[in-house]
Amino acid sequence: MVDGLYMTPRTYFDSGCDEYKTYPLERKLLDIGYAIWHGHDIKDDVSYIRKNYAHVSDFSIRRALWQMLARVNNVDDSKYLILNRNNSVETDIEILSEDLMRVFRLPAGDRSKAYLAKDPRFIRFSELDAMNGWKTALEEEEQAYELYSNGHWIMFPGDGEIIRKFNLTQATQTRCYPSYIYPEPWYGGPTRAKVIVLGNETRYDDFISRIQNVMLRRDPRCAEGVQICVDKWIELSYYLFYDQTYSVDQQLHISYMDLYNSPTYRFWLTEFRRLAFKLDIATNQDFYNKIAVINANPYPSIGVEPLAAGMLPSHYFLRQLVRFITHNNPEVRFVIPSESLRRVWRIILGDVYTDLVAFNRLIVSNKGKSISLTHSISNAHISELRRLLNH
C-alpha cells in the first residue's frame, strides 16, 4: 500500500500556498491517481490539512479540487469556477477521485510511466496489455507446475502489501487470503467472449489445492497442459474457457482442464453446462470460446467478501479491462448472477458500470443472494443469451 502522496498534502490541496503553485497540475493528478490505485484515501490528506493548518480555508481546498477537476475533464484551468456545484468538500473529493480514475493509466505498475488518457472511454489493446501487471507477476514469480506452491505467492503489482496487511488484522485463519495459491482473476478469454459473467470471490479448498499438485506432478505433460492454459488466460492471449481439442485420454474424453480442480472454476464450468442444456445449445468448442468469467477478487479466500481488503490495484486493472471490452466489443453482454453482487461490481467498475447500464450491456439477476445462470435470470435475458451463444 502506498503510505501517502509523493509530496506534502498542502502541495495538492491548498491552492493558496507556494508548494501548490509551483508543483505542476498534471503531476499532482498523476501522484493522486497512483496513490488511489494503491489503496490510499485522499480524504485523509484533506482532513490532515484541516486539523493541522487552521489558516487554510475550505475555499482554498475546494479551489484546488475544482482546478484538478477542470484539467481531468478537459476544461480550461482558468475557468475552474464552473466546476463549483456547491458540493461539500467531501463530495468534490469523491467526484475528483472517480473522474481521475476514468483517465488514469498505469503501465506495469510503474509510477514513471503513468499518464492521463485524453479519451476516457477509448483504450487500445496495447495500452491494456501494458497495464496487465499479471504478466509481470508470472514472469517474476511463477514456479513450474505448482498451482499450490508453499512459500510462494503470485500477486498483481501493488496488491501484496494490501492483502498482507489485511491478513494481519484477522485474529484467526477462518477469515483470510491464504498465501501461495495460484491467482484466478478470470477464466477464459474475456477480450474475445460474447457472454462474460461478473462473478463472486474465488474460494480456497486446502485439500483440493494440495492434492492437485500431487496429481499433476505424476505426469509433467498434464501439469504443463493445465498451466499453459491458465497462464494464457492471465496474459489475455488465450480464449478457451474449456479446451476440448487436446485430450489427456481420447477414449475417456478427458481434457487437460478436467484436471484443473479450482472449486470456483469447477462451479462455473457446471453452471455454463447447465445453461447450455437449458438453451438447447451443444457444449462444443465454439460454445466454450464465447464465454468467460471475471472474478470479483483474484485471490482464493476463506470467509471474506470480495472487497474485504478494499479496492486493490488489480481491481483498477479489471475496470480498464471491462472498459476495453465495452468499447471494442459492442455485442458483449455482462451478467451479474446475483442481486447481492451488484453493489460489489458497482464499486469495482466505477464509471464503467454506468456505461454498461446506459448502453444496455448488463444483465442482472432478478433474485437475491443465490448465484445461478439458470434460476435467477429472467426469460427475456435467457433469450438474449441464447441469441449470443448461438450466433
SULFEN-V376131 format. One record per helix or strand of 3 or more residues. SS is the DSSP state (hx for helix, st for strand). FROM is the first residue (numbers start at 1). TO is the last residue. If there is no record, write none. Layout:
((SS/FROM/TO) (SS/FROM/TO))
This chain:
((hx/9/13) (hx/18/22) (hx/25/37) (hx/43/52) (hx/58/72) (hx/77/83) (hx/89/103) (hx/107/109) (hx/111/113) (hx/125/131) (hx/133/141) (hx/159/168) (st/186/188) (st/195/198) (st/201/203) (hx/206/217) (hx/220/234) (st/247/249) (hx/256/259) (hx/263/279) (hx/285/289) (st/291/294) (st/297/302) (hx/313/328) (st/333/336) (hx/339/349) (hx/351/358) (st/362/364) (hx/379/390))
